[in-house]
Amino acid sequence: MTDTTRTTAQDVGMPFAGPEGLAEQLLVLRTEVEQLRADVVRLDGDLDESRRLNLRAAELLDIVYQELGARRTPSEDAP
């Protein structure tokens, strides 16, 4: 393994406690990974909701522009 591909406990912010602490460190890392996965799922849902709201806002703006265009008087169209 090269130096650029080797990941150490220190690289991920955990001091290596030796073999006796390995199980505890793995549990901590597993818990963090589960939390990150839950955050990704939540953020994905938030992104979907944001997209839905943006599409709805664009639809409403189209309606407003259509209404404003329909309400123009002939004098507004003249130069």
MMTF fields as JSON, N, C-alpha, C and O atoms, coordinates in Angstrom:
{
  "mmtfVersion": "1.0.0",
  "mmtfProducer": "UNKNOWN",
  "numBonds": 315,
  "numAtoms": 316,
  "numGroups": 79,
  "numChains": 1,
  "numModels": 1,
  "chainsPerModel": [1],
  "groupsPerChain": [79],
  "chainIdList": ["A"],
  "bondAtomList": [4, 2, 8, 6, 12, 10, 16, 14, 20, 18, 24, 22, 28, 26, 32, 30, 36, 34, 40, 38, 44, 42, 48, 46, 52, 50, 56, 54, 60, 58, 64, 62, 68, 66, 72, 70, 76, 74, 80, 78, 84, 82, 88, 86, 92, 90, 96, 94, 100, 98, 104, 102, 108, 106, 112, 110, 116, 114, 120, 118, 124, 122, 128, 126, 132, 130, 136, 134, 140, 138, 144, 142, 148, 146, 152, 150, 156, 154, 160, 158, 164, 162, 168, 166, 172, 170, 176, 174, 180, 178, 184, 182, 188, 186, 192, 190, 196, 194, 200, 198, 204, 202, 208, 206, 212, 210, 216, 214, 220, 218, 224, 222, 228, 226, 232, 230, 236, 234, 240, 238, 244, 242, 248, 246, 252, 250, 256, 254, 260, 258, 264, 262, 268, 266, 272, 270, 276, 274, 280, 278, 284, 282, 288, 286, 292, 290, 296, 294, 300, 298, 304, 302, 308, 306, 312, 310],
  "bondOrderList": [1, 1, 1, 1, 1, 1, 1, 1, 1, 1, 1, 1, 1, 1, 1, 1, 1, 1, 1, 1, 1, 1, 1, 1, 1, 1, 1, 1, 1, 1, 1, 1, 1, 1, 1, 1, 1, 1, 1, 1, 1, 1, 1, 1, 1, 1, 1, 1, 1, 1, 1, 1, 1, 1, 1, 1, 1, 1, 1, 1, 1, 1, 1, 1, 1, 1, 1, 1, 1, 1, 1, 1, 1, 1, 1, 1, 1, 1],
  "groupList": [{"groupName": "MET", "atomNameList": ["N", "CA", "C", "O"], "elementList": ["N", "C", "C", "O"], "formalChargeList": [0, 0, 0, 0], "bondAtomList": [1, 0, 2, 1, 3, 2], "bondOrderList": [1, 1, 2], "singleLetterCode": "M", "chemCompType": "L-PEPTIDE LINKING"}, {"groupName": "THR", "atomNameList": ["N", "CA", "C", "O"], "elementList": ["N", "C", "C", "O"], "formalChargeList": [0, 0, 0, 0], "bondAtomList": [1, 0, 2, 1, 3, 2], "bondOrderList": [1, 1, 2], "singleLetterCode": "T", "chemCompType": "L-PEPTIDE LINKING"}, {"groupName": "ASP", "atomNameList": ["N", "CA", "C", "O"], "elementList": ["N", "C", "C", "O"], "formalChargeList": [0, 0, 0, 0], "bondAtomList": [1, 0, 2, 1, 3, 2], "bondOrderList": [1, 1, 2], "singleLetterCode": "D", "chemCompType": "L-PEPTIDE LINKING"}, {"groupName": "ARG", "atomNameList": ["N", "CA", "C", "O"], "elementList": ["N", "C", "C", "O"], "formalChargeList": [0, 0, 0, 0], "bondAtomList": [1, 0, 2, 1, 3, 2], "bondOrderList": [1, 1, 2], "singleLetterCode": "R", "chemCompType": "L-PEPTIDE LINKING"}, {"groupName": "ALA", "atomNameList": ["N", "CA", "C", "O"], "elementList": ["N", "C", "C", "O"], "formalChargeList": [0, 0, 0, 0], "bondAtomList": [1, 0, 2, 1, 3, 2], "bondOrderList": [1, 1, 2], "singleLetterCode": "A", "chemCompType": "L-PEPTIDE LINKING"}, {"groupName": "GLN", "atomNameList": ["N", "CA", "C", "O"], "elementList": ["N", "C", "C", "O"], "formalChargeList": [0, 0, 0, 0], "bondAtomList": [1, 0, 2, 1, 3, 2], "bondOrderList": [1, 1, 2], "singleLetterCode": "Q", "chemCompType": "L-PEPTIDE LINKING"}, {"groupName": "VAL", "atomNameList": ["N", "CA", "C", "O"], "elementList": ["N", "C", "C", "O"], "formalChargeList": [0, 0, 0, 0], "bondAtomList": [1, 0, 2, 1, 3, 2], "bondOrderList": [1, 1, 2], "singleLetterCode": "V", "chemCompType": "L-PEPTIDE LINKING"}, {"groupName": "GLY", "atomNameList": ["N", "CA", "C", "O"], "elementList": ["N", "C", "C", "O"], "formalChargeList": [0, 0, 0, 0], "bondAtomList": [1, 0, 2, 1, 3, 2], "bondOrderList": [1, 1, 2], "singleLetterCode": "G", "chemCompType": "PEPTIDE LINKING"}, {"groupName": "PRO", "atomNameList": ["N", "CA", "C", "O"], "elementList": ["N", "C", "C", "O"], "formalChargeList": [0, 0, 0, 0], "bondAtomList": [1, 0, 2, 1, 3, 2], "bondOrderList": [1, 1, 2], "singleLetterCode": "P", "chemCompType": "L-PEPTIDE LINKING"}, {"groupName": "PHE", "atomNameList": ["N", "CA", "C", "O"], "elementList": ["N", "C", "C", "O"], "formalChargeList": [0, 0, 0, 0], "bondAtomList": [1, 0, 2, 1, 3, 2], "bondOrderList": [1, 1, 2], "singleLetterCode": "F", "chemCompType": "L-PEPTIDE LINKING"}, {"groupName": "GLU", "atomNameList": ["N", "CA", "C", "O"], "elementList": ["N", "C", "C", "O"], "formalChargeList": [0, 0, 0, 0], "bondAtomList": [1, 0, 2, 1, 3, 2], "bondOrderList": [1, 1, 2], "singleLetterCode": "E", "chemCompType": "L-PEPTIDE LINKING"}, {"groupName": "LEU", "atomNameList": ["N", "CA", "C", "O"], "elementList": ["N", "C", "C", "O"], "formalChargeList": [0, 0, 0, 0], "bondAtomList": [1, 0, 2, 1, 3, 2], "bondOrderList": [1, 1, 2], "singleLetterCode": "L", "chemCompType": "L-PEPTIDE LINKING"}, {"groupName": "SER", "atomNameList": ["N", "CA", "C", "O"], "elementList": ["N", "C", "C", "O"], "formalChargeList": [0, 0, 0, 0], "bondAtomList": [1, 0, 2, 1, 3, 2], "bondOrderList": [1, 1, 2], "singleLetterCode": "S", "chemCompType": "L-PEPTIDE LINKING"}, {"groupName": "ASN", "atomNameList": ["N", "CA", "C", "O"], "elementList": ["N", "C", "C", "O"], "formalChargeList": [0, 0, 0, 0], "bondAtomList": [1, 0, 2, 1, 3, 2], "bondOrderList": [1, 1, 2], "singleLetterCode": "N", "chemCompType": "L-PEPTIDE LINKING"}, {"groupName": "ILE", "atomNameList": ["N", "CA", "C", "O"], "elementList": ["N", "C", "C", "O"], "formalChargeList": [0, 0, 0, 0], "bondAtomList": [1, 0, 2, 1, 3, 2], "bondOrderList": [1, 1, 2], "singleLetterCode": "I", "chemCompType": "L-PEPTIDE LINKING"}, {"groupName": "TYR", "atomNameList": ["N", "CA", "C", "O"], "elementList": ["N", "C", "C", "O"], "formalChargeList": [0, 0, 0, 0], "bondAtomList": [1, 0, 2, 1, 3, 2], "bondOrderList": [1, 1, 2], "singleLetterCode": "Y", "chemCompType": "L-PEPTIDE LINKING"}],
  "groupTypeList": [0, 1, 2, 1, 1, 3, 1, 1, 4, 5, 2, 6, 7, 0, 8, 9, 4, 7, 8, 10, 7, 11, 4, 10, 5, 11, 11, 6, 11, 3, 1, 10, 6, 10, 5, 11, 3, 4, 2, 6, 6, 3, 11, 2, 7, 2, 11, 2, 10, 12, 3, 3, 11, 13, 11, 3, 4, 4, 10, 11, 11, 2, 14, 6, 15, 5, 10, 11, 7, 4, 3, 3, 1, 8, 12, 10, 2, 4, 8],
  "groupIdList": [1, 2, 3, 4, 5, 6, 7, 8, 9, 10, 11, 12, 13, 14, 15, 16, 17, 18, 19, 20, 21, 22, 23, 24, 25, 26, 27, 28, 29, 30, 31, 32, 33, 34, 35, 36, 37, 38, 39, 40, 41, 42, 43, 44, 45, 46, 47, 48, 49, 50, 51, 52, 53, 54, 55, 56, 57, 58, 59, 60, 61, 62, 63, 64, 65, 66, 67, 68, 69, 70, 71, 72, 73, 74, 75, 76, 77, 78, 79],
  "secStructList": [7, 7, 6, 6, 6, 7, 7, 7, 6, 6, 6, 6, 6, 7, 7, 7, 7, 7, 2, 2, 2, 2, 2, 2, 2, 2, 2, 2, 2, 2, 2, 2, 2, 2, 2, 2, 2, 2, 2, 2, 2, 2, 2, 2, 2, 2, 2, 2, 2, 2, 2, 2, 2, 2, 2, 2, 2, 2, 2, 2, 2, 2, 2, 2, 2, 2, 2, 2, 2, 2, 6, 7, 7, 2, 2, 2, 2, 7, 7],
  "xCoordList": [0.853, 0.0, 0.895, 1.892, 0.546, 1.357, 0.927, -0.135, 1.76, 1.44, 0.19, -0.524, -0.084, -1.245, -2.557, -3.617, -2.518, -3.762, -3.97, -5.055, -3.005, -3.116, -3.918, -3.632, -4.904, -5.688, -5.373, -5.448, -5.025, -4.719, -5.799, -6.6, -5.805, -6.758, -6.577, -7.551, -5.351, -5.087, -5.674, -6.136, -5.666, -6.223, -7.698, -8.177, -8.423, -9.859, -10.155, -11.307, -9.121, -9.318, -9.481, -10.055, -8.987, -9.091, -7.7, -7.032, -7.267, -5.98, -6.113, -7.112, -5.126, -5.181, -4.88, -3.824, -5.807, -5.677, -5.142, -5.185, -4.645, -4.133, -5.249, -6.414, -4.904, -5.9, -7.04, -8.175, -6.759, -7.812, -8.868, -10.01, -8.517, -9.473, -10.1, -10.938, -9.693, -10.158, -11.671, -12.332, -12.216, -13.662, -14.451, -15.465, -13.991, -14.679, -14.578, -15.55, -13.413, -13.242, -14.117, -14.696, -14.214, -15.079, -16.538, -17.283, -16.947, -18.319, -18.588, -19.642, -17.632, -17.774, -17.87, -18.725, -16.996, -17.025, -18.318, -18.884, -18.791, -20.05, -21.206, -22.078, -21.21, -22.253, -22.197, -23.232, -20.99, -20.84, -21.304, -21.942, -20.991, -21.419, -22.938, -23.543, -23.56, -25.02, -25.642, -26.654, -25.027, -25.531, -25.386, -26.291, -24.249, -24.042, -25.05, -25.567, -25.329, -26.327, -27.698, -28.422, -28.058, -29.345, -29.385, -30.412, -28.272, -28.207, -28.364, -29.036, -27.75, -27.859, -29.306, -29.807, -29.973, -31.381, -32.233, -33.094, -31.991, -32.756, -32.481, -33.41, -31.219, -30.861, -31.412, -31.804, -31.443, -32.015, -33.502, -34.004, -34.191, -35.605, -35.795, -36.703, -34.934, -35.006, -34.754, -35.41, -33.804, -33.51, -34.704, -35.043, -35.338, -36.535, -37.641, -38.303, -37.841, -38.858, -38.51, -39.389, -37.237, -36.8, -37.056, -37.526, -36.745, -37.006, -38.489, -38.882, -39.319, -40.768, -41.266, -42.076, -40.783, -41.208, -40.722, -41.445, -39.51, -39.0, -39.815, -40.101, -40.192, -41.039, -42.393, -42.912, -42.956, -44.251, -44.121, -45.007, -43.036, -42.817, -42.696, -43.222, -42.013, -41.881, -43.244, -43.544, -44.07, -45.422, -46.241, -46.948, -46.146, -46.89, -46.402, -47.204, -45.096, -44.562, -45.06, -45.373, -45.134, -45.681, -47.116, -47.499, -47.901, -49.295, -49.357, -50.157, -48.521, -48.502, -48.127, -48.775, -47.083, -46.676, -47.759, -47.973, -48.438, -49.535, -50.659, -51.213, -50.997, -52.05, -51.644, -52.452, -50.4, -49.936, -49.948, -50.302, -49.566, -49.584, -50.995, -51.22, -51.94, -53.331, -53.988, -54.956, -53.485, -54.098, -53.524, -53.978, -52.551, -51.961, -52.995, -53.762, -53.014, -53.937, -53.274, -52.047, -54.055, -53.46, -52.52, -51.549, -52.764, -51.863, -50.501, -49.506, -50.437, -49.153, -48.329, -47.1, -49.003, -48.309, -47.774, -46.824, -48.351, -47.938, -46.618, -46.399, -45.748, -44.459, -44.615, -43.63],
  "yCoordList": [-1.181, 0.0, 1.241, 1.287, 2.232, 3.444, 4.424, 4.278, 5.415, 6.427, 7.214, 7.68, 7.368, 8.172, 7.414, 8.039, 6.1, 5.339, 4.787, 4.282, 4.859, 4.324, 5.291, 6.488, 4.761, 5.559, 5.084, 3.894, 6.019, 5.66, 6.209, 7.055, 5.715, 6.213, 7.714, 8.442, 8.166, 9.597, 10.398, 11.52, 9.84, 10.53, 10.837, 11.867, 9.963, 10.171, 10.797, 10.839, 11.279, 12.016, 11.154, 11.599, 9.92, 9.035, 8.518, 7.924, 8.738, 8.158, 6.633, 6.117, 5.931, 4.474, 3.99, 4.29, 3.244, 2.788, 1.369, 0.744, 0.868, -0.49, -1.493, -1.113, -2.765, -3.798, -3.841, -4.147, -3.543, -3.601, -2.513, -2.69, -1.413, -0.33, -0.369, 0.468, -1.343, -1.406, -1.614, -0.962, -2.497, -2.757, -1.497, -1.208, -0.754, 0.481, 1.521, 2.217, 1.624, 2.57, 2.19, 3.059, 0.897, 0.452, 0.77, 1.153, 0.615, 0.941, 2.431, 2.825, 3.249, 4.701, 5.049, 5.838, 4.464, 4.736, 4.249, 4.931, 3.081, 2.554, 3.488, 3.747, 3.987, 4.924, 6.209, 6.739, 6.704, 7.917, 7.69, 8.562, 6.538, 6.224, 6.143, 6.646, 5.521, 5.44, 6.828, 7.108, 7.699, 9.069, 9.813, 10.539, 9.633, 10.284, 9.784, 10.571, 8.5, 7.955, 8.557, 8.909, 8.677, 9.282, 10.737, 11.208, 11.45, 12.846, 12.946, 13.85, 12.026, 12.031, 11.793, 12.459, 10.856, 10.577, 11.814, 12.175, 12.462, 13.664, 14.787, 15.452, 14.999, 16.055, 15.772, 16.696, 14.511, 14.138, 14.483, 14.997, 14.201, 14.567, 16.077, 16.582, 16.789, 18.255, 18.799, 19.749, 18.195, 18.628, 18.375, 19.22, 17.219, 16.934, 17.949, 18.426, 18.275, 19.257, 20.629, 21.342, 20.998, 22.282, 22.338, 23.35, 21.253, 21.221, 21.359, 22.093, 20.666, 20.734, 22.159, 22.662, 22.807, 24.174, 25.145, 26.07, 24.945, 25.812, 25.658, 26.647, 24.431, 24.226, 24.907, 25.523, 24.795, 25.433, 26.956, 27.624, 27.501, 28.946, 29.389, 30.438, 28.609, 28.948, 28.91, 29.76, 27.925, 27.851, 29.085, 29.653, 29.488, 30.664, 31.935, 32.801, 32.051, 33.222, 33.258, 34.328, 32.106, 32.058, 32.567, 33.326, 32.148, 32.596, 34.11, 34.795, 34.623, 36.07, 36.829, 37.819, 36.377, 37.066, 36.994, 37.962, 35.868, 35.758, 36.722, 37.372, 36.818, 37.741, 39.183, 39.988, 39.513, 40.885, 41.21, 42.322, 40.249, 40.463, 40.622, 41.402, 39.911, 39.981, 41.291, 41.729, 41.91, 43.136, 44.404, 45.5, 44.287, 45.482, 46.183, 45.542, 47.462, 48.248, 48.605, 48.586, 48.927, 49.298, 50.485, 50.546, 51.444, 52.586, 52.18, 52.846, 51.112, 50.634, 50.0, 49.98, 49.48, 48.85, 49.862, 49.561, 51.044, 52.069, 52.7, 52.88, 53.031, 53.678, 55.105, 55.76],
  "zCoordList": [0.0, 0.0, 0.0, 0.721, -0.797, -0.868, 0.212, 0.818, 0.439, 1.438, 1.076, 1.964, -0.219, -0.63, -0.471, -0.424, -0.387, -0.254, 1.146, 1.436, 2.002, 3.354, 4.225, 4.273, 4.898, 5.834, 7.241, 7.545, 8.078, 9.462, 10.368, 9.97, 11.59, 12.58, 12.77, 12.961, 12.718, 12.88, 11.728, 11.934, 10.508, 9.341, 9.519, 9.044, 10.193, 10.399, 11.755, 12.186, 12.422, 13.669, 14.894, 15.888, 14.849, 15.999, 16.341, 15.495, 17.565, 17.935, 18.007, 18.507, 17.518, 17.529, 18.938, 19.495, 19.506, 20.887, 20.969, 22.029, 19.871, 19.872, 19.656, 19.544, 19.598, 19.316, 20.319, 19.951, 21.568, 22.588, 22.396, 22.821, 21.775, 21.541, 20.159, 19.823, 19.361, 17.989, 17.895, 17.086, 18.697, 18.66, 18.994, 18.358, 19.981, 20.356, 19.241, 18.947, 18.628, 17.528, 16.341, 15.69, 16.058, 14.964, 15.256, 14.354, 16.496, 16.875, 16.696, 16.197, 17.104, 16.94, 15.455, 15.051, 14.651, 13.215, 12.582, 11.727, 12.989, 12.448, 12.806, 11.977, 14.027, 14.454, 13.63, 13.224, 13.388, 12.583, 11.143, 10.553, 10.585, 9.221, 9.159, 8.213, 10.146, 10.177, 10.271, 9.628, 11.081, 11.206, 9.884, 9.472, 9.221, 7.923, 6.892, 6.099, 6.897, 5.965, 6.241, 5.309, 7.519, 7.869, 7.418, 6.928, 7.582, 7.133, 5.62, 5.124, 4.887, 3.426, 3.007, 2.101, 3.652, 3.336, 3.618, 2.816, 4.758, 5.107, 4.111, 3.652, 3.779, 2.832, 1.441, 0.728, 1.054, -0.235, -0.273, -1.273, 0.812, 0.9, 0.862, 0.201, 1.574, 1.556, 0.147, -0.281, -0.569, -1.934, -2.848, -3.676, -2.704, -3.504, -3.217, -4.139, -1.947, -1.576, -2.149, -2.634, -2.094, -2.644, -4.148, -4.667, -4.838, -6.283, -6.561, -7.468, -5.796, -5.979, -5.764, -6.543, -4.71, -4.425, -5.499, -5.866, -6.004, -7.07, -8.345, -9.021, -8.68, -9.858, -9.675, -10.606, -8.489, -8.213, -8.297, -8.831, -7.779, -7.859, -9.314, -9.684, -10.135, -11.559, -12.243, -13.081, -11.889, -12.456, -12.065, -12.898, -10.821, -10.358, -11.044, -11.393, -11.236, -11.947, -13.383, -13.904, -14.021, -15.386, -15.41, -16.301, -14.434, -14.356, -14.147, -14.784, -13.267, -13.0, -14.262, -14.604, -14.963, -16.19, -17.258, -17.987, -17.357, -18.317, -17.97, -18.856, -16.706, -16.269, -16.511, -16.972, -16.204, -16.437, -17.925, -18.317, -18.749, -20.194, -20.718, -21.643, -20.159, -20.606, -20.174, -20.797, -19.135, -18.602, -19.221, -18.894, -20.095, -20.695, -21.544, -22.263, -21.465, -22.274, -23.596, -23.692, -24.605, -25.913, -25.809, -26.563, -24.901, -24.77, -24.241, -24.527, -23.482, -22.99, -24.094, -24.024, -25.116, -26.222, -27.219, -27.941, -27.28, -28.24, -27.774, -26.576, -28.727, -28.35, -27.933, -27.595]
}
